[in-house]
């Protein structure tokens, strides 16, 4: 009878950590044994003896201590990894297609590139990180040299002097970097750092500073005890400091040296144990998190869920720690607590309760407190958190979750690629689908979507009101499209009075360019984006599946949209339901029509100062930054200025994530952004999103600036074509404003 070979299950990540830890400990033990066995006939004159004046028992204790510290640190780290294993699957395998991107992301992390978005923080961290790596390499090289036979030892003569010069330079820079970190945290005290400073930070910085100082001072005592030999001039920090020990007896210096050596080694053991138990763990977890950044779905897409009408799942979204993916749990241990996400959050910066860093910390703290084997240390130092059942809503409030505009600024600025928005959206799914815990105004929006198939709650028969007096082809559902493009007007473009003018302008420009397009008119329905962004996956799937069925029945291949939210959901999320189409935003299509000469701008002029506002869903979610600027920059006489926060750093208008249909308390985000745009001195504000248009126009009027014209770029373009002078842009002239990469990921 044939037997089936049993395959050994692969090691779990926590077991792999333990296995690697044992290997490192064995390596340290082998090094100690080999060093004890090897005897050298003499020490080279221009060199130094390893374990100078350290008795054999102390040497043995050192290697035993190293092995014990490595094993303890590995065990503590494995406990944290066990927490990540509690999460749901998340396919993050390395493939031929993503290998290059992953290596590039890891390289950016290891080379500190992402931290240089804040030059001061980048320089400070670099002065700690790179010298530390050099010092670790210096110590490793010393141990390797120590294990070699005398005839093969290389740390002598000029090589030794160069080696010591490098080591002293690294030591000095390391102390400077740690000192800078202390000044930054306790003297300069930026808000985002000050509000999260804990005793743990003082402990970490003190440990690092003392490691650097005791390393330099210990060698200065050795040099003094050896009579300050001339060749040690290259050990310039140690040589300089050795003068402070002049006049002290050699025997005393030897005792001082042994004491300082023990202190230095003890501090190193403390550092090893602090790695997995304090936020120093990000030294290990952040590079891993950055390497795993690349994923199969686009960054603008939410995590797919199965068909909710057929699935056997009993719970949706994220409530318990085990509801999150393992990658989302790793995120919480990769957080550096730097607060950059806090600094750019539009909700937090207008006095709301939401703080994206707090979301990460709270999820991580619940994870740490609910570890099956007993609590592990929290994400950031402090008293352990008491939780009863591992529900993140024991710490996270519903108010925080609903205040998010889903602008993705937190994800964009995070130097270690933490996916904060995914966590918030998954928690929204739980609140909406499982608890029906959502703002009452969202309930009204849901009913409108269910009954009228649009969030405005108006009859779809009114969807063509914007085309009054125009001849616009209207496609029939169920019949072949018969046109190159389906122009998806969207709900705002159909029902909002401001945006009806935008729709008419776009249709006029398309007609002028000879574009072959048609609209659906009354047959349009919402894409489902506001339902999905507010957690109501069931309602999203109901609307989206009907649209996919309609598009496929008509043979739709190309869709042009004026709403970035429609653009994002068609491009990134409809493929999850089988709907794959070539989707372009109207700014992209207008750019192409202008470049091809189909939309003639001869004589089009707009001699005014204009500032363009980047939509979150066109920009950060889909990396479309250049197209709108190129369209506007094609106009003669225009002066395009940039807001202080633009491109990937642009401030949200406040309407995303279904916030358009929720009440906002306190300082309104659109007022904050409008003030920033008005401060540029522009007489026109250009948008490329119907929600941005509504919010910024309202904000500008609330600031009593009726003199500033707010509108979609199509309105400004049509103004230039209809009332412009005969100024023509120079052929090949670059559009005003900075260049932003068009990267779709």
C-alpha positions in Angstrom: 0.0 0.0 0.0 1.3 3.4 -1.0 2.2 5.7 1.8 1.9 9.5 1.7 5.0 11.3 2.8 4.5 13.7 5.6 5.8 17.2 5.0 7.1 19.1 8.0 5.2 22.3 8.5 7.3 25.4 8.0 8.5 27.3 11.0 6.2 30.0 12.2 7.9 33.5 12.2 8.2 33.5 16.0 9.9 30.1 15.8 12.2 31.4 13.1 13.2 34.3 15.4 14.0 31.9 18.2 16.1 29.7 15.8 18.1 32.7 14.6 18.6 33.8 18.1 20.0 30.4 19.1 22.4 30.6 16.1 23.6 34.0 17.1 24.1 32.9 20.7 26.0 29.8 19.6 28.2 32.0 17.4 29.0 34.3 20.3 29.8 31.2 22.5 32.0 29.8 19.8 33.8 33.1 19.5 34.5 33.1 23.2 35.7 29.6 23.3 38.0 30.1 20.3 39.3 33.3 21.7 40.1 31.5 25.0 41.9 28.6 23.2 43.9 30.8 20.8 47.2 32.0 22.2 49.5 34.6 20.6 53.2 34.7 20.9 53.2 38.5 21.2 51.1 41.5 20.5 52.2 43.7 17.6 53.7 47.0 18.9 51.4 49.3 16.9 48.2 47.7 17.9 46.2 47.0 21.0 45.5 43.9 23.0 42.0 42.6 23.0 40.6 42.4 26.6 43.5 44.6 27.7 44.0 44.0 31.5 40.7 42.1 31.7 41.1 39.0 33.9 40.1 35.6 32.4 37.0 35.2 34.7 35.7 38.6 33.5 36.2 37.6 29.9 34.3 34.3 30.5 31.5 36.3 32.2 31.4 38.6 29.2 30.7 35.8 26.7 28.2 34.1 29.0 26.5 37.5 29.4 26.4 38.1 25.6 24.9 34.6 25.0 22.3 35.2 27.8 21.4 38.7 26.6 21.0 37.5 23.0 18.8 34.6 24.0 16.7 36.8 26.3 16.3 39.5 23.6 15.3 36.9 21.0 12.8 35.3 23.3 11.2 38.7 24.1 11.1 39.5 20.4 9.5 36.2 19.6 6.6 37.1 22.0 5.9 40.2 19.9 6.1 38.1 16.7 3.5 35.7 18.2 1.2 38.7 18.4 1.5 39.3 14.6 0.7 35.7 14.0 -2.7 36.3 15.5 -3.7 38.3 12.5 -5.6 37.3 9.3 -3.7 36.3 6.2 -2.2 39.0 4.0 -0.4 38.0 0.8 2.9 39.8 0.9 5.2 37.4 -0.9 8.2 38.5 -2.8 7.9 37.9 -6.5 9.8 38.7 -9.7 7.4 41.5 -10.3 7.8 43.2 -7.0 11.3 42.3 -6.0 12.9 45.5 -7.4 10.3 47.7 -5.7 10.7 46.0 -2.4 14.5 46.2 -2.4 14.2 49.9 -3.3 11.8 50.5 -0.4 14.2 48.6 2.0 17.1 50.6 0.7 15.3 53.9 1.3 14.6 52.8 4.8 18.1 51.6 5.6 19.7 54.7 4.1 17.4 57.0 6.1 16.0 58.6 2.9 12.4 58.8 4.2 13.5 60.6 7.4 15.1 63.4 5.3 11.6 64.7 4.5 12.2 66.6 7.8 15.9 67.6 7.4 16.5 68.2 11.1 15.1 64.8 12.0 17.0 63.2 9.1 20.3 64.6 10.1 19.8 63.7 13.8 18.8 60.1 13.1 21.6 59.7 10.6 24.2 60.9 13.2 22.9 58.1 15.5 22.2 55.3 13.0 25.2 55.3 10.7 27.9 55.8 13.4 26.2 53.1 15.4 26.5 50.7 12.4 30.2 51.7 12.0 30.8 51.1 15.7 29.2 47.7 15.5 31.4 46.9 12.5 34.5 48.2 14.3 33.7 45.8 17.2 33.1 42.9 14.9 36.3 43.5 13.1 38.2 43.6 16.4 36.7 40.2 17.4 37.6 38.7 14.0 41.2 40.0 14.3 41.3 38.6 17.8 40.4 35.1 16.6 43.0 34.9 13.9 46.5 33.4 14.4 49.2 36.0 15.0 50.5 35.6 11.5 47.2 36.6 10.0 46.2 39.5 12.3 45.7 42.7 10.3 45.0 45.3 12.9 48.5 46.6 13.3 50.6 49.4 12.0 48.9 51.9 9.7 45.9 49.6 9.4 45.4 49.8 13.1 45.8 53.5 13.2 43.3 54.0 10.4 40.9 51.6 12.1 41.1 53.6 15.4 40.6 56.9 13.5 37.4 55.6 12.0 36.2 54.2 15.3 36.8 57.4 17.2 35.1 59.5 14.5 32.1 57.2 14.6 32.0 57.4 18.4 32.2 61.2 18.4 29.4 61.5 15.7 27.3 59.0 17.6 27.5 61.1 20.9 26.7 64.2 18.9 23.7 62.6 17.3 22.3 61.3 20.7 23.0 64.7 22.2 21.1 66.4 19.4 18.2 63.9 20.1 18.2 64.9 23.7 18.1 68.6 22.9 15.4 68.1 20.3 13.1 66.1 22.7 13.7 68.0 25.9 14.8 71.6 24.9 13.2 72.3 21.5 10.3 70.0 22.2 8.3 70.0 18.9 4.6 69.4 19.7 4.3 66.1 17.9 7.2 64.8 20.0 6.4 66.6 23.2 3.0 65.1 23.6 4.3 61.5 23.4 7.5 61.9 25.5 7.6 59.2 28.2 10.2 58.1 30.8 11.1 55.3 28.3 12.6 58.0 26.0 14.9 59.3 28.7 16.0 55.7 29.5 16.7 54.9 25.8 18.6 58.2 25.2 20.6 57.9 28.4 21.6 54.3 27.6 22.8 55.3 24.1 24.6 58.3 25.3 26.4 56.4 28.1 27.3 53.6 25.6 29.0 56.2 23.5 30.7 58.1 26.3 31.9 55.1 28.2 33.3 53.6 25.0 35.4 56.8 24.4 36.4 57.2 28.1 37.3 53.5 28.6 39.9 53.7 25.7 41.2 57.0 27.1 41.9 55.3 30.4 43.7 52.4 28.6 45.8 54.8 26.6 46.8 56.7 29.8 47.6 53.5 31.6 49.8 52.4 28.7 51.8 55.6 29.0 50.1 57.4 26.0 52.2 55.7 23.2 52.8 58.1 20.3 51.1 55.8 17.7 47.8 56.3 19.6 47.6 59.8 18.3 45.3 58.4 15.6 42.9 57.5 18.3 42.4 61.2 18.6 39.4 61.3 20.9 40.8 58.7 23.3 44.3 60.4 23.1 42.9 63.8 23.8 40.8 62.5 26.7 43.7 60.5 28.2 45.3 63.7 29.4 42.6 64.1 32.1 44.0 61.0 33.8 47.6 62.4 34.0 49.1 62.1 37.4 47.1 59.1 38.5 48.9 55.9 39.4 48.9 53.1 36.8 47.5 50.6 39.2 44.6 53.0 39.9 44.1 53.5 36.2 43.9 49.7 35.7 41.1 49.5 38.3 39.3 52.4 36.8 39.6 50.8 33.3 38.1 47.5 34.5 35.2 49.3 36.2 34.5 51.4 33.1 34.8 48.3 30.9 32.2 46.5 33.0 29.9 49.5 32.9 30.2 49.8 29.1 29.5 46.1 28.6 26.6 46.3 31.0 25.1 49.2 29.0 25.4 47.1 25.9 23.5 44.2 27.5 20.9 46.8 28.6 20.6 47.9 25.0 20.0 44.3 23.8 17.2 43.8 26.2 15.7 47.2 25.4 15.5 46.4 21.7 12.4 44.2 21.9 10.8 45.8 25.0 10.9 49.5 24.1 10.2 51.5 20.9 13.8 50.8 20.0 12.3 47.7 18.4 11.6 49.9 15.3 15.3 49.4 14.5 14.3 45.9 13.5 10.7 46.1 12.6 10.6 49.3 10.5 13.0 48.0 7.8 11.0 44.8 7.6 7.8 46.8 7.4 9.2 48.9 4.6 10.3 45.8 2.7 6.8 44.4 2.9 5.2 47.7 1.7 4.4 46.4 -1.8 1.0 44.6 -2.0 -1.2 43.1 -4.7 -4.0 45.8 -4.6 -3.4 49.4 -5.6 -2.9 51.9 -2.8 -6.2 53.6 -3.6 -8.2 50.3 -3.1 -9.7 49.1 0.1 -9.3 45.5 1.1 -11.7 43.3 -0.9 -14.5 41.4 0.8 -16.4 38.4 -0.6 -19.9 38.7 -2.0 -21.9 39.6 1.1 -25.0 38.0 -0.3 -23.3 34.6 -0.4 -20.5 34.6 2.1 -20.5 32.4 5.2 -18.5 34.9 7.2 -20.3 35.9 10.4 -18.3 39.1 11.1 -17.0 41.9 9.0 -14.4 44.6 9.5 -12.0 44.8 12.5 -12.9 44.7 16.1 -10.7 42.1 17.8 -7.0 42.0 17.3 -7.4 38.8 15.4 -9.6 40.6 12.9 -6.7 42.6 11.6 -4.1 41.2 9.1 -0.7 40.1 10.4 0.8 43.0 8.4 -1.5 45.5 10.1 -0.3 44.1 13.5 3.3 44.3 12.4 2.6 48.0 11.6 2.0 48.8 15.2 5.4 47.5 16.3 7.1 49.2 13.4 5.8 52.7 14.5 8.6 55.0 15.6 6.1 57.3 17.5 7.5 60.2 15.5 4.1 61.9 15.1 4.5 62.9 11.4 1.1 61.5 10.7 -0.3 63.6 13.5 1.3 66.7 12.0 -0.5 66.3 8.7 -3.9 65.0 9.8 -6.5 67.6 8.8 -8.9 66.3 11.5 -6.2 66.5 14.3 -5.0 69.9 13.1 -8.5 71.4 13.3 -9.0 70.3 16.9 -10.7 66.9 16.3 -10.3 63.9 18.5 -8.8 61.7 15.8 -5.0 61.3 15.9 -3.7 58.7 13.4 -0.7 57.9 15.6 -3.1 57.2 18.5 -5.0 54.7 16.3 -1.8 52.8 15.6 -0.7 52.9 19.2 -4.1 51.9 20.6 -4.4 48.9 18.3 -0.8 48.0 19.2 -1.5 48.4 22.9 -4.6 46.2 22.8 -2.5 43.6 20.9 0.2 43.8 23.5 -2.1 43.6 26.5 -4.1 40.6 25.0 -1.1 38.4 24.2 -2.3 34.8 24.8 0.7 34.1 27.0 0.3 37.2 29.1 0.8 40.9 28.4 4.0 42.1 26.7 5.3 45.7 26.9 3.0 48.3 25.3 3.9 50.1 22.0 5.1 53.1 24.0 6.4 53.0 27.5 3.8 53.5 30.3 1.6 51.5 32.5 0.2 48.2 31.0 -3.2 48.5 29.4 -6.0 46.4 30.9 -8.3 44.9 28.3 -11.0 42.3 28.7 -11.5 40.7 25.3 -8.9 42.0 22.8 -11.4 44.5 21.3 -9.7 47.6 19.9 -12.8 49.6 20.8 -11.9 49.3 24.4 -9.4 52.1 23.6 -10.5 53.5 20.2 -13.7 55.5 20.1 -16.2 55.6 17.3 -15.9 59.4 17.2 -12.2 59.0 16.2 -13.0 56.6 13.4 -15.8 58.7 11.9 -13.7 61.9 11.9 -11.3 60.6 9.3 -11.5 62.1 5.8 -9.5 59.2 4.3 -7.2 61.7 2.7 -4.2 59.3 3.1 -1.9 62.1 4.2 -0.8 59.9 7.2 0.1 57.0 5.0 1.9 59.2 2.6 4.2 60.9 5.1 4.9 57.9 7.3 8.7 57.3 7.1 8.3 53.5 7.7 5.2 52.8 5.5 2.6 52.1 8.1 -0.8 51.6 6.6 -3.0 53.6 9.0 -5.9 54.3 6.7 -6.6 50.5 6.2 -7.0 50.1 9.9 -9.5 52.9 10.1 -11.5 51.7 7.2 -11.7 48.2 8.5 -12.9 49.5 11.9 -15.5 51.5 10.0 -16.7 48.4 8.4 -17.2 46.8 11.8 -19.1 49.8 13.2 -21.3 50.1 10.1 -22.0 46.5 9.3 -21.9 44.8 12.7 -23.0 47.5 15.2 -24.9 50.0 13.0 -22.9 52.6 15.0 -22.6 55.5 12.6 -23.6 59.2 12.6 -27.3 59.7 11.9 -26.5 61.8 8.9 -24.9 58.8 7.3 -28.1 56.9 7.9 -29.9 59.4 5.7 -27.3 59.0 3.0 -27.6 55.2 3.1 -31.4 55.5 2.7 -30.9 57.8 -0.3 -28.5 55.3 -1.9 -30.9 52.5 -1.3 -34.0 54.3 -2.6 -32.7 56.8 -5.2 -29.3 55.3 -6.0 -27.6 58.6 -5.2 -26.5 60.2 -1.9 -28.4 63.5 -2.7 -31.7 61.6 -2.5 -33.0 63.2 -5.7 -34.7 61.5 -8.6 -32.4 60.0 -11.2 -34.8 61.6 -13.8 -33.0 64.9 -13.0 -29.5 63.6 -13.9 -29.6 65.3 -17.3 -30.8 68.7 -16.1 -27.2 70.1 -16.6 -27.5 69.4 -20.3 -30.5 71.7 -20.9 -30.1 73.4 -24.2 -27.2 71.1 -25.2 -27.1 68.3 -27.6 -25.4 65.5 -25.7 -25.6 61.8 -26.9 -27.3 59.6 -24.3 -26.5 55.9 -24.3 -29.1 53.2 -23.6 -28.3 50.5 -21.1 -28.5 47.1 -22.7 -27.5 48.4 -26.1 -23.9 48.6 -27.4 -22.3 51.9 -26.4 -21.4 52.8 -29.9 -19.1 55.6 -28.7 -15.4 55.7 -27.8 -15.9 57.1 -24.3 -18.7 56.8 -21.7 -18.7 60.1 -19.9 -19.5 59.3 -16.3 -21.0 62.5 -14.9 -21.4 61.2 -11.3 -23.8 62.3 -8.6 -22.3 65.6 -7.8 -22.0 66.6 -11.4 -25.7 65.7 -11.9 -27.3 67.1 -8.8 -25.1 69.8 -7.3 -25.9 73.3 -8.7 -22.2 74.3 -8.7 -21.0 71.1 -10.4 -23.7 71.1 -13.0 -21.8 74.0 -14.5 -18.6 71.9 -14.4 -20.4 69.1 -16.2 -21.6 71.5 -18.9 -18.1 73.0 -19.3 -16.5 69.5 -19.7 -19.1 68.4 -22.2 -18.6 71.7 -24.2 -14.8 71.1 -24.2 -15.2 67.5 -25.3 -17.5 68.5 -28.1 -15.2 71.3 -29.2 -12.3 68.8 -29.4 -14.5 66.4 -31.4 -14.4 63.7 -28.8 -16.8 60.7 -29.4 -18.6 60.3 -26.1 -22.0 59.6 -24.6 -23.6 59.9 -21.2 -26.0 57.6 -19.4 -28.3 60.3 -18.1 -31.1 58.8 -15.9 -29.5 55.3 -16.1 -26.5 56.4 -14.0 -26.4 55.5 -10.4 -23.8 56.1 -7.6 -20.5 54.1 -7.9 -20.9 53.2 -4.2 -17.8 55.0 -3.1 -19.4 56.9 -0.2 -21.0 53.7 1.1 -17.7 51.8 1.0 -15.6 54.6 2.5 -18.1 54.7 5.4 -17.9 51.0 5.9 -21.2 49.9 4.3 -19.8 47.2 2.1 -23.2 45.6 1.5 -24.6 48.8 -0.1 -21.4 49.3 -2.1 -21.5 45.9 -3.6 -25.2 46.2 -4.5 -24.6 49.4 -6.5 -21.2 48.4 -7.9 -22.4 45.0 -9.2 -25.3 46.6 -11.0 -22.9 49.1 -12.7 -20.5 46.3 -13.7 -23.3 44.3 -15.1 -24.6 47.4 -17.1 -21.1 48.3 -18.4 -20.4 44.8 -19.5 -23.8 44.5 -21.2 -23.0 47.7 -23.1 -19.5 46.7 -24.0 -18.0 49.7 -22.3 -14.2 49.9 -22.6 -13.3 53.5 -21.9 -14.7 55.7 -19.2 -13.9 59.4 -18.5 -14.9 60.8 -15.1 -14.9 64.2 -13.5 -14.9 63.0 -9.9 -11.7 61.6 -8.5 -13.7 59.4 -6.1 -15.4 57.8 -9.1 -12.0 57.6 -10.8 -10.5 55.8 -7.9 -13.3 53.3 -7.4 -13.6 52.4 -11.1 -9.8 52.1 -11.5 -8.8 50.4 -8.3 -11.9 48.7 -6.8 -14.3 47.6 -9.6 -11.7 45.1 -10.8 -12.3 43.3 -7.4 -15.8 42.7 -8.8 -14.7 41.7 -12.3 -15.2 45.2 -13.8 -12.0 46.2 -15.7 -12.1 49.3 -17.9 -9.8 52.0 -19.1 -10.6 54.9 -16.9 -9.3 58.5 -17.2 -9.9 61.6 -15.3 -11.1 64.6 -17.2 -7.9 66.5 -16.5 -5.9 63.6 -18.0 -8.1 63.5 -21.1 -8.0 67.3 -21.5 -4.2 67.2 -21.3 -4.1 64.6 -24.1 -6.6 66.5 -26.3 -4.5 69.7 -25.9 -1.2 67.8 -26.6 -2.8 66.2 -29.7 -4.0 69.6 -31.0 -7.6 68.4 -30.9 -8.5 71.0 -28.4 -7.2 74.2 -29.9 -6.1 76.8 -27.3 -5.0 79.4 -29.8 -6.1 82.7 -28.4 -6.9 81.3 -25.0 -5.6 83.5 -22.2 -6.1 83.8 -18.5 -3.9 86.7 -17.3 -4.5 86.1 -13.6 -2.8 84.5 -10.6 -4.2 81.0 -10.0 -3.6 78.3 -7.3 -4.4 74.7 -7.9 -5.7 72.5 -5.1 -4.8 68.9 -5.3 -7.6 66.4 -4.6 -6.7 63.7 -2.2 -8.2 60.9 -4.3 -6.7 62.2 -7.6 -3.3 62.9 -5.9 -2.3 60.8 -3.0 -4.6 57.9 -3.8 -3.7 57.8 -7.6 -0.5 59.9 -8.1 -2.1 62.2 -10.6 -0.5 65.6 -10.0 1.0 66.8 -13.3 -2.1 66.6 -15.7 -4.2 69.3 -14.1 -1.2 71.6 -13.9 -0.3 71.0 -17.5 -3.8 71.8 -18.6 -3.9 75.1 -16.7 -0.3 75.9 -17.7 -1.3 75.7 -21.4 -3.2 79.0 -21.0 -1.5 82.2 -22.1 -0.8 84.8 -19.5 -1.6 82.6 -16.5 0.5 82.9 -13.3 0.2 79.6 -11.4 1.4 79.6 -7.8 1.6 76.7 -5.4 0.1 76.6 -1.9 2.5 75.9 0.9 1.1 72.4 1.0 0.6 71.0 -2.4 1.2 67.8 -4.4 1.7 64.8 -2.0 1.6 67.2 0.9 -1.6 68.9 -0.1 -4.2 69.6 2.7 -7.6 67.9 2.4 -10.8 69.9 1.7 -12.6 67.9 4.4 -15.2 66.0 2.3 -13.6 62.7 1.6 -14.4 59.4 3.2 -18.2 60.3 3.1 -17.5 63.3 5.4 -19.4 65.2 2.7 -22.6 63.8 4.4 -21.5 64.1 8.0 -21.7 67.1 10.4 -18.4 68.6 11.4 -17.8 70.1 14.9 -15.3 72.8 15.7 -13.0 74.4 13.2 -14.0 73.2 9.7 -11.3 71.7 7.6 -12.5 73.5 4.5 -12.1 76.8 6.3 -8.6 76.0 7.2 -7.7 74.9 3.6 -9.5 77.9 2.0 -7.5 80.3 4.2 -4.2 78.7 3.1 -5.2 79.0 -0.6 -6.4 82.6 -0.2 -3.0 83.5 1.5 -1.3 82.8 -1.8 -2.8 86.0 -3.3 -4.5 84.1 -6.1 -7.6 85.6 -7.7 -8.6 82.1 -8.9 -8.6 78.7 -7.1 -8.7 75.7 -9.4 -10.0 72.2 -8.4 -10.3 68.9 -10.1 -12.9 67.3 -7.8 -16.6 68.2 -7.3 -16.3 67.8 -3.5 -13.3 70.1 -3.4 -15.1 72.6 -5.5 -18.1 72.7 -3.1 -16.0 72.8 0.1 -13.5 75.4 -1.1 -16.1 77.7 -2.6 -18.1 77.5 0.6 -14.9 78.2 2.6 -13.9 81.1 0.4 -17.3 82.7 0.7 -17.2 82.2 4.5 -14.0 84.1 4.5 -15.9 86.9 2.7 -13.7 86.7 -0.4 -16.4 86.9 -3.1 -13.7 88.4 -5.3 -11.9 85.0 -5.7 -13.2 82.7 -8.4 -13.3 79.1 -7.3 -14.0 76.4 -9.8 -13.0 73.2 -11.6 -10.2 73.6 -14.0 -12.7 73.0 -16.9 -14.5 76.2 -15.9 -11.2 78.2 -15.9 -10.3 76.7 -19.2 -13.6 77.6 -20.7 -13.3 81.1 -19.4 -10.0 81.5 -21.1 -11.4 80.1 -24.4 -14.5 82.3 -24.4 -13.2 85.6 -23.0 -9.4 85.4 -23.3 -7.2 87.7 -25.3 -5.0 86.6 -28.2 -2.0 85.7 -26.1 -0.8 82.3 -27.1 1.5 80.1 -25.0 5.0 79.6 -26.4 5.4 76.2 -28.1 7.0 73.7 -25.8 6.8 75.9 -22.8 6.7 74.0 -19.5 3.6 74.6 -17.4 3.9 76.6 -14.3 4.5 74.9 -11.0 6.7 72.1 -9.8 7.0 68.8 -11.6 5.2 65.9 -9.8 5.8 62.3 -10.9 2.8 60.5 -12.4 3.2 57.1 -10.6 0.4 54.6 -10.4 1.0 52.0 -7.8 
